[in-house]
Amino acid sequence: MDTTAQIKNDLISRIKESEDLTFLKALQTIIDSSEKALYQLSTGQENSISIGRAQIKNGQFSLNEKVISEMKEWLEKK
């Protein structure tokens, strides 16, 4: 029985060796469609992303460095 790692390595080798554009495009389509299934979002998640994007567009965000600095200050006071 093949392990996941063996299957992956075999596929990688076969893809690297292939010059068949139709075959490679078909594989790309399969992979792309399987990834889309992994990232199906609920309506609530899509709304949250839209809100977040709007906040970023309007400058309503903090830089990571600033947040880390504020957290360090807060922790030092504890």
N, C-alpha and C positions, 0 to 999 in steps of 0.2 A: 504494500500500500504506500502510495506517495505521501510524503509530508508536505505541508504548506510550503516550506522553504524549498523543497525539491521542485515542486510545481512552478514556483516563482522563478527559480533559476533556469529551469527548462524554457519557460516562456520568454524570459529576458534574452537567452541565447538565440532562440528562434526568431525573435523580433529583430535583434541586431543583425542577423544573417540575411533577413528577408530584403529583397529589392522589389517586391510586389506591392506597388502603390495601392492597388485596390484592397488587398489583404490588410495592409497597415491602416488604411482609412476605416475599414470595417472594424478593426480592433479599437481604433480611436472612438468610433461611434458607440461601441459596446461599453467601453470604459466611461465615456462621458455620460451615457444614459444611466449607468449604475451609480455614478456619483450624484446625479441629480436626485435619485431616490433617497440617498443618504441625507440630503439637505432639504427635505420638504418641511417647510415651516408652517406653523399654525397661524391663523389670522392674528392672534395676539402677538406672536413673535414678529410677524411682518410689521405690525403697527408699531411695536417697540423700536424696531430698526429704523422705521421712517421718522419717528420722533427723535431718535438719536442723531440721525443724519441732519435733520432740521436744526437741532441744537448746535451741532458742529458748524453748520453753515452760518448760524447767527452768532458764532463766537462764544457759545455757552459751554465751555469746556475748560479743563485745567490740564496743564502740561504734566507729564508723569513726574518730572524732576520736582515740580512744586508740590505735588501730592506727597511724594516720598519725604521731602523736607518737612512738610507740615506734620506728617505722621511721626517722624523722629522727634520733633519738638514736643508733640503731644505725649509720646512715650516717655520722654525724659521727665516730664512733669508728674508722671504717675508714680 
